[in-house]
Amino acid sequence: MTRVEDARLAAELGADAIGVVITARSKRRVELAQARAIVAAMPPFVTTVALLMDDSAETVRAVIEQVQPDLLQFHGNESDAWCAQFGRPYLKAVAMGEGAAALPRLRDYPRASGLLLDGHGLGEPGGSGKAFDWSLMPADLPQPLLLAGGLHAGNVGEAIRVARPWAVDVASGIEASPGIKDPQRLKDFIAAVRAVDRGGAAS
Ligand SMILES: O=C(O)c1ccccc1N[C@@H]1O[C@H](COP(=O)(O)O)[C@@H](O)[C@H]1O
């Protein structure tokens, strides 16, 4: 999210979480003050996430202090120990672009609160709209697994049916342009997820 109004709409429609991108390696990057404004606008029980990618420990500390997100989400080559040093719950994104060869890396983050499997390649930033083979989603890991990469209203039901994730995460699939959410796409996406929750089309 780059705008308070988009984040509010997502919360009103029933999103469980919203994210702000801090890393400079993104076309969706927001300044810390704007990230704080978005996070502060969220009602209780909507989880706020700050996205980082190979940023400095100093930057992460500034995010914790100034943005005050509920969760950190790391997208780069950060190790489990590095992510855990801040004493905050964190999600680790794992690039699934290389397919099954990426699966061993999912075991490298025992301290992560959840793992986000994204469709991009190793070393590439996410938010690129690339999907991966959802059938690779493992069922034997201790943490919740989040599915990301190339999701949109037209495929998220099938993605959930195949991958059975704890949650789904979307960026470009609900946008009018990078960082600007399209209200109709957002509504359609959440409706498609809810249809699966109700045992609808994708069950
Ligand atoms: O969104 C970004 O710009 C971004 C930059 C660097 C790392 C990760 C990023 N986004 C994450 O990627 C997923 C999937 O994006 P998409 O739906 O395929 O466009 C997004 O939800 C973020 O978690």
The ligand as a Gaussian input file, in Angstrom:
#p B3LYP/6-31G(d) Opt

LIG

0 1
 O        5.917000      -5.174000      -4.187000
 C        7.098000      -4.889000      -4.399000
 O        7.421000      -3.899000      -5.083000
 C        8.187000      -5.767000      -3.883000
 C        9.510000      -5.361000      -3.991000
 C       10.525000      -6.149000      -3.484000
 C       10.233000      -7.354000      -2.887000
 C        8.926000      -7.780000      -2.799000
 C        7.878000      -7.017000      -3.290000
 N        6.559000      -7.417000      -3.233000
 C        6.093000      -8.661000      -2.723000
 O        5.820000      -9.563000      -3.776000
 C        4.511000     -10.094000      -3.604000
 C        3.927000     -10.593000      -4.881000
 O        3.763000      -9.557000      -5.812000
 P        2.827000      -9.762000      -7.104000
 O        1.443000     -10.027000      -6.587000
 O        3.377000     -10.897000      -7.889000
 O        2.914000      -8.479000      -7.841000
 C        3.796000      -8.903000      -2.977000
 O        2.587000      -9.123000      -2.425000
 C        4.819000      -8.491000      -1.959000
 O        4.794000      -9.343000      -0.833000

